[in-house]
Amino acid sequence: MTSIRFLFLIGFALFGIMAVGARAETPEFLVEERARQVWGAELPEAAHIRIRLADTHIERAELLSAFWMDRETGRFLANAVTEDGRVTRIEGLALVTVTLPVPNRRMMPGEIVTEADVTMVELPVRRIGSYSVTDPGNLVGMEVKRMLPQGRQVMTQSITQPRVVTRGDRVEIQFDDGRMVLTAPGRALDDAHRGQELRIVNLVSNKSLRAVARAEGIVEIIR
């Protein structure tokens, strides 16, 4: 009697596992799952997959017994197996998109990008360039190097760290040897952002030196 009860419990448990494994999902869910497998490691980390099904009369399916997708266009074909065992051909688009920041107005060289200048838009991944800025944190606070058209994706080479020293500016030259800090007036011979090396002229000695831009109008002599 005990062995029969034990076998009954084992059978009941296996039935439960099979039921969970055979849980039906929407076709969109199953297609997205397979599309992610097709892309594999090449799928951008922040990507979204938008599924658009052509006319289909099934609401749920247990699995896709076959799946084909063109990554370039997003078009897919699949065989969906429903809970009653019917196989139905489904097709549509699995569009991979990425949300990225774009300027909401035309911006000219020398301007600093602020949060108010940026709008987030969603674009197909195949339209996004290799050097496009996809993280708003890498755009806000940067200085425009080349004109940025409104609503267009921003290339990394079109922006730069904001300048704290401009060529021809008077600057304060600092020298710190650990025991004392000396200062002198100077003039910048190059543009520079914070931490960038540049050439300067000491206006007291009239000597050309190399320094590092530390803050707006302040440079430090390189030892």
N, C-alpha and C positions, 0 to 999 in steps of 0.2 A: 504493500500500500504506500509505504514511504517512497519507494523508487518511482511509482507511478506519479505521485504528487510532484516529485523532483523533476521528472521529465516534462510534466505539464507546465511547471514554472519556467523551465528552460525554453520550451516552445513558445510560451507567452512572451518571454523577453526577446527572443529572436524575431517574433512577429512585430514587436514594438520597434526594434531597430530597423527592420525592413520598411516599416511604415514611415519612419522618420526619413530614411534614405530616399524614399520615393515621393517626398513632398513636392507637389506641383508649384511652379512659379509662373510669373507672367512671362510672355515671350520676350519682352524688353529686358527683363532681368537676365534671362538665359543668353540672349544675344550679347549684352554688355560683358557678361562673364567670358564668353568665347572671344570677343573682340580684344579684351585685355590680354588674353593668352596669345593671340596673334601678334600683338604689338610687343609683348614681353618687356624686356628691360629698356627698350627704346621708347616706351610710353613716358612722356614727361611727367614728373612727379605731381604737378598741380593740374594735370589734364582732366577734362570732363569728357564723357562719352554720351552724346545725345543720340538716342535711337528713334528713328522714324520708320514705322512699319507701313508697307503698302496694304491694301485691303486684305484683312484677315478676319476669319470668323471664329478664331479660338482665343479664349481669354487666359487660359492657363495650360501649361505643358509640363511634363515630367523631365524631359531632356531634349537635347538636339542631337539627333543621330548622325547628322552630317552638317558641316558648316564650311562655307567659303566666303572670303572677304577680300576685296581689293583695297589695300591700305591707302592708295593714292586718292581714290574717289570716295571711299567709305561704303561702297555698295556691297551688299551681302546677300547670299542665298543660304537657306538652311532647311532641314527637315525636322519639324517639331513633332514629338511623340506625346500624344495626350494621355490622360489617365486611363482611357478605355482602349489604349493600344493603337489608335488611329494615327497615321503619319500624314502630316499636312505640310506642304511646301510654303515657306514664308520668305519674304524678301523685303528689302528696304535699304536704309542708309544708317550707318553707324559712324557719326561724325565726331572726330576727336577735336576738341577745342581747348583753348587756353585763355584765361582771363589775364589781361595785361594793361598797364597804364598808358594812356595817350594824352597829349596836351589838348585841352578844350578851347584853346585859342592859338593863333600863330605866335610863336615866341622867337625873338631875335637874339643874335649873339650878344653875350654879356649879361643877359637876364638870369636871375636865379629862380629855379623852379620851386614853387610852393605847393602845398596840398590843394589850394584853391585852383591851381592851374591844371590839375590832373583829373581825368575821368577814367574809370575802368570799363573796358570793352571786352567782349568775348569773340575770338577769331578762330577759324579753323587752323589747326596746327600746321598744315601744309603751306599756309600763307605767312607764317611767322619766320622771319629771317634768323640765321644762326647768331647774329650779333644784336638781336632785339632785346631791349630791356623788358623783362617780364615781372620784376619785383618793384613795386612802387617805392620801397625803401632805397632802391638804387637810383631813383630818379629825383625824388623830392630833396631839395637842398643842393642840387648840382647846378653848375653854371652852363648855360647854353653856349656851345662852341660853333655849331652850324644851325642855320634857321630850322625851326621845327614847325612843320605844317600842322594845322589843326586836325585832330582826329586820326593822325597817322602814327604808326608805331615808331618808337624812338630807337635809333641805333646807338650802341655804346660809344662809337667814335664821334657822335654828335654832341656829347656832353663831356664835362670835365669837372674836377674838383674846383670849387670857387676860388678865384684868385684873392690872395691877401696882400699881394704886392704886384704893382703894375710897372712895367718898364718906364723909366723916367721919374718915378715917384721918389720923393725924399723919404729916407728910412732911418730908423734908429738902429745902429749897429751895436750889438752886445757881445761881450767876451767874458766868459765865466771860467776861471781856472780852478774853481773849488774853494779858493780863499778870498777872492774879491771879484766884483763884477765891474767891468769897465764899459763905458758907452761912448759912442762918437756918432756924429751925423754922417750920412752917406746918401748915395743915389743908386737906385736899382738899374741894372743894365738889361734885365730880363723880367718877364712875367713869372710869377710863381704862386702855387697854392701852398697851403700849410704842409710843412714837411718836405717841400721840394727844394732842391739845390739851385742856386742862381749866382750870377756875377754881380758884384757891386763895386762902387768906388768910394773909398774913404775920403770925404771932403776936407779933412784936416791934413792928411798926408798925401792926398791925390794918388793913392795906390789902388790898383785893382785887386780885389780879393774874391774869394768864393765863400758863400754863406748859405745858411738854410733858413727859409721863411718860417717863423714861429707863430706869428699872429699878424693882424693887420698893421702894416707899417713897421714891423719889427723883424729883424734878422739876427741870426747868431753866427759868429765866426766859427768855421770848422777847424778843430784842432788836429 
